[in-house]
Amino acid sequence: MSVDGEIWVICETRDGEILECCFELLGKAASLAARNGSNVCAVFFGEVPKAAALFASGAAKIYLSDGFERADDGLLAEAIAALARRHKPETLLMAATVRGRSIAPQAAALLNTGLTADCTDLHLEDGLLIQTRPALGGNLMAQIVCAAARPQMATVRPRVFPMPSLASGREGEIVRVPLKELLAEKTPAKAPERVGTEKISGNRRALNDADIILAGGMGLGGKAGFIRLEALADAVGASLAASRAAVHAGFAPYASQVGQTGVVVRPRLYVAFGISGAVQHLAGMSVSEYIVAVNTDGKAPIFRHAHFGLVADAMETLELLLSEFA
Ligand SMILES: Cc1cc2nc3c(=O)[nH]c(=O)nc-3n(C[C@H](O)[C@H](O)[C@H](O)COP(=O)(O)OP(=O)(O)OC[C@H]3O[C@@H](n4cnc5c(N)ncnc54)[C@H](O)[C@@H]3O)c2cc1C
């Protein structure tokens, strides 16, 4: 069956730059569209159009609005929902970044449609988006469809799809829609209230882009261990990551969680301090070029995946490294 609805990719910016994962999604959307004749559209809330890069990555049309970095997630969800009500896309994709994971479900709720979060693959069958994602603790891969409601919405983790090869010189249509105009159409319900902001400290690179990641788990013993890990990360120019158990214990913010329900990373070096190596953690870091593990338990599963292992106390090792590098 041929479907000529639009496939939208919501593009996220940070410090004025479009995130790489948005280009990855545009590339995937273009390959889906090539199968059924639909149009790939980038929805871009940026101050500067950056149209050439979006067209070169596969977009045929750009819905250009403003304010991604200034507006809060609830308002952006409202704007995306208003735009989708106007133009009725068949499919709407967003990267499963920290902001994407906040905006996409809110937009789905406003549009009365479903959302499959954290997909690891997407393909089309008779116009239906088959959304693959791990389920039951990663023990099986579920294929989920949104049979009736539209748009079909999914978030996909960064780096799941490769960067597309760029077709420079490609052009397309730009439809300008000021954010103010979209928000005038928002649903009358009270906008979500911002209750606080958690700042991810320092100038360290985003986890997705980091070359070196120092990760801590429960074996670091507490928040004090993470403060020392952060000091080492600052000294060597690394990014800080954590296991879910450590995040749940309040040792580190959610944005630093690596794994199935966190960020997927692919650094050149991943050093795991006091992390057991549960399958859900491995799902987020096992493709790292070099993995180094420090753990007191020589039988910890992480050692089966580490290129270098140290059966040692995490804090003692950390202090030794700090005396060397800090
Ligand atoms: C649906 C689902 C999704 C999940 N998603 C994620 C996810 O995205 N990311 C994630 O990380 N987890 C995730 N988990 C949780 C995961 O199963 C593990 O519980 C978690 O990864 C364990 O974290 P940890 O290794 O820090 O803690 P633990 O399992 O408690 O391991 C601590 C490790 O530290 C070692 N240790 C103890 N003391 C020291 C010391 N002094 N020095 C050195 N080593 C020491 C121990 O030997 C042990 O190996 C998920 C679970 C489920 C069910």
The ligand as a Tripos MOL2 file, in Angstrom:
@<TRIPOS>MOLECULE
LIG
   53    58     1     0     0
SMALL
NO_CHARGES

@<TRIPOS>ATOM
      1 C1         13.5950   -2.5590   32.7840 C.3       1 LIG1
      2 C2         14.9360   -2.2410   33.3690 C.ar      1 LIG1
      3 C3         15.6800   -1.2350   32.8070 C.ar      1 LIG1
      4 C4         16.9400   -0.9190   33.3240 C.ar      1 LIG1
      5 N1         17.6860    0.0580   32.7410 N.ar      1 LIG1
      6 C5         18.9350    0.2820   33.1990 C.ar      1 LIG1
      7 C6         19.7810    1.2510   32.5670 C.ar      1 LIG1
      8 O1         19.3990    1.9320   31.6180 O.2       1 LIG1
      9 N2         21.0230    1.4220   33.0580 N.ar      1 LIG1
     10 C7         21.5160    0.7090   34.1120 C.ar      1 LIG1
     11 O2         22.6550    0.9330   34.5160 O.2       1 LIG1
     12 N3         20.7260   -0.1930   34.7410 N.ar      1 LIG1
     13 C8         19.4640   -0.4070   34.3160 C.ar      1 LIG1
     14 N4         18.6850   -1.3030   34.9660 N.ar      1 LIG1
     15 C9         19.1580   -1.8320   36.2650 C.3       1 LIG1
     16 C10        20.1630   -2.9670   36.1150 C.3       1 LIG1
     17 O3         19.4850   -4.1930   36.0130 O.3       1 LIG1
     18 C11        21.0940   -3.0060   37.3480 C.3       1 LIG1
     19 O4         20.3090   -3.1130   38.5060 O.3       1 LIG1
     20 C12        22.0020   -1.7960   37.5000 C.3       1 LIG1
     21 O5         22.6920   -1.5520   36.3000 O.3       1 LIG1
     22 C13        23.0070   -2.0930   38.6150 C.3       1 LIG1
     23 O6         23.7800   -0.9620   38.8560 O.3       1 LIG1
     24 P1         25.2170   -1.1300   39.5340 P.3       1 LIG1
     25 O7         26.0440   -2.0380   38.6990 O.co2     1 LIG1
     26 O8         25.7010    0.2310   39.8380 O.co2     1 LIG1
     27 O9         24.8480   -1.7750   40.9520 O.3       1 LIG1
     28 P2         25.0260   -3.2330   41.5240 P.3       1 LIG1
     29 O10        24.3400   -4.2390   40.7010 O.co2     1 LIG1
     30 O11        24.6570   -3.1280   42.9550 O.co2     1 LIG1
     31 O12        26.5880   -3.5170   41.3910 O.3       1 LIG1
     32 C14        27.5630   -2.8540   42.1180 C.3       1 LIG1
     33 C15        28.9050   -3.4470   41.7100 C.3       1 LIG1
     34 O13        29.9270   -2.7730   42.4240 O.3       1 LIG1
     35 C16        30.8800   -3.7330   42.8870 C.3       1 LIG1
     36 N5         31.4890   -3.1630   44.0800 N.ar      1 LIG1
     37 C17        31.0100   -3.1070   45.3570 C.ar      1 LIG1
     38 N6         31.8680   -2.4650   46.1520 N.ar      1 LIG1
     39 C18        32.9120   -2.0930   45.3790 C.ar      1 LIG1
     40 C19        34.1090   -1.3760   45.6360 C.ar      1 LIG1
     41 N7         34.3990   -0.9010   46.8570 N.pl3     1 LIG1
     42 N8         34.9520   -1.1680   44.6000 N.ar      1 LIG1
     43 C20        34.6790   -1.6530   43.3520 C.ar      1 LIG1
     44 N9         33.5660   -2.3470   43.0670 N.ar      1 LIG1
     45 C21        32.6980   -2.5510   44.0640 C.ar      1 LIG1
     46 C22        30.0860   -4.9870   43.1670 C.3       1 LIG1
     47 O14        30.9480   -6.1200   43.0830 O.3       1 LIG1
     48 C23        29.0530   -4.9390   42.0310 C.3       1 LIG1
     49 O15        29.5470   -5.6230   40.8950 O.3       1 LIG1
     50 C24        17.4400   -1.6240   34.4650 C.ar      1 LIG1
     51 C25        16.6650   -2.6580   35.0200 C.ar      1 LIG1
     52 C26        15.4440   -2.9590   34.4890 C.ar      1 LIG1
     53 C27        14.6450   -4.0790   35.0810 C.3       1 LIG1
@<TRIPOS>BOND
     1     1     2 1
     2     2     3 ar
     3     2    52 ar
     4     3     4 ar
     5     4     5 ar
     6     4    50 ar
     7     5     6 ar
     8     6     7 ar
     9     6    13 1
    10     7     8 2
    11     7     9 ar
    12     9    10 ar
    13    10    11 2
    14    10    12 ar
    15    12    13 ar
    16    13    14 ar
    17    14    15 1
    18    14    50 ar
    19    15    16 1
    20    16    17 1
    21    16    18 1
    22    18    19 1
    23    18    20 1
    24    20    21 1
    25    20    22 1
    26    22    23 1
    27    23    24 1
    28    24    25 2
    29    24    26 1
    30    24    27 1
    31    27    28 1
    32    28    29 2
    33    28    30 1
    34    28    31 1
    35    31    32 1
    36    32    33 1
    37    33    34 1
    38    33    48 1
    39    34    35 1
    40    35    36 1
    41    35    46 1
    42    36    37 ar
    43    36    45 ar
    44    37    38 ar
    45    38    39 ar
    46    39    40 ar
    47    39    45 ar
    48    40    41 1
    49    40    42 ar
    50    42    43 ar
    51    43    44 ar
    52    44    45 ar
    53    46    47 1
    54    46    48 1
    55    48    49 1
    56    50    51 ar
    57    51    52 ar
    58    52    53 1
@<TRIPOS>SUBSTRUCTURE
     1 LIG1         1 GROUP 0 **** ****
